Amino acid sequence: MTLKQLALLLLLAAPSRAAEVYIGIEGTGGKHAFEMGLEPFSAADPKSQVDAEEGRKLREVLRADLLFSRSFELDEDTPPADAPDALKAWKDRGAAFLVRGKAGRSADMLSLQVTLLDLGTNQPLLSRYYRQRADAWRVLAHTAADDIVRQLTGRKGVARSRIAFSNDQSGSKEIYVVDYDGKELRRVTSNKSLNLLPRWRPDGRALAFTSYKDGNPDLFLHDFERGKLSTISDRQGLNVAGGFSPDGTQLAATISRGKEPNVFLIELKTGAAKAVTSHFGVDSSPTFSPDGTQLAFVSDRAGNPQVHILELGTGRIRRLTHLNWCDSPSWSPTGEWIAFAGRAHRKDNLDIFLVDVTGTRVLQLTHGEGQNEAPSWASDGRFLSFSSTRGSKKPQVYVMDADGSAPRRLLEVPGGSYTPNWSP
């Protein structure tokens, strides 16, 4: 949650009464691309135009997923059909691996057989059969891509992940969800109110968010599988999600109870809320460390908003940042970095920064291209989503590599889009 948004929430919910920055030039992790051949997918029934078209569509999505992962250099120049040894031809061109696929459609079901070959041994590293409802064909392709990424890199792929955000195209702010690649946009809320600051549960099956649908900024949970909306916290004043604990049993939240906002831990099973900060001012935007033992949050206890870390076991708090303004921290899944929005000097635009958990290194990822806010990590720690006004008057959702390179707008959607949150 940004401090500007918190100020607005406080106004709506109120009862009736100079810094040094290290500009990093290196990335946050090394990049290594595997040389991979990608053949056209064949049809399960060679005479079926439907099977052929399904194979083309599935291959195109899988191809985009593999390229997005930054893990592969794809060679798509398939050797001629009459080549005496196709695998040798791929290998001679430098490919170390080869992906083959075969697609088939039967009534409302779609199947895909994917094989990943090691061209050093000509043996399959992965051979998997997928079957899915035809209307969920993109999920099928994303699943295959994630399996290939995991097989060769050991990391979980992000192709099945989604990004939630708030958008005002309808005249009110509603919550929307979209696939990580900007496809399959879906509206989650339709209550014609203010719905803000979505946060994914670790299993990716539910979404917490704040809504004014009942007049107070209350905290709700939308369960996608059951289609059920339940109340997490409707205490007087602010109830704003920060982030779930890694095991999904607790939610760190900003709660004011009609007083100064502080950080609370809510037990989701019982609804009990325990204050973990007590400060005359503003403590907000908590985010769990990957091991669940610490919280990063924003506090103005130093005079202006800065990122702090709270050790839950001891209650010890230490300050990480020394900028003019800091907002909306997001702890990386790998644990060593915290992304946040901030500005080094009073007249600067808001930009996206990283700070390491010791507070000794600060990397600036964006550089004044509009107002850049609300960073959120992909589950593999290699990408960030954020909102930005670059190129438009209202903020839009962008995605970039974790070293700040390759920023691109996620999707074209009317209105302004705010506070994106990337799912597991």
Secondary structure by P-SEA (a helix, b strand, c coil): ccaaaaaaaaaaaccccbbbbbbcccccbbbbbcbbbbccbbbcccccaaaaaaaaaaaaaaaaaaaaaccccccccccccccccaaaaaaaacccbbbbbbbbbcccbbbbbbbbbccccccccbbbbbbccccaaaaaaaaaaaaaaaacccccccccbbbbbccccccbbbbbbbccccccccccccccccccccccccccccccccccccccbbbbbbbccccbbbbccccccbbbbccccccccbbbbbbcccccbbbbbbcccccbbbbccccccccccccccccccbbbbbbcccccbbbbbbcccccbbbbcccccccccccccccccbbbbbbbccccccbbbbcccccccbbbbccccccccccccccccccbbbbbbcccccbbbbbbbcccccccccccccccccccccccc
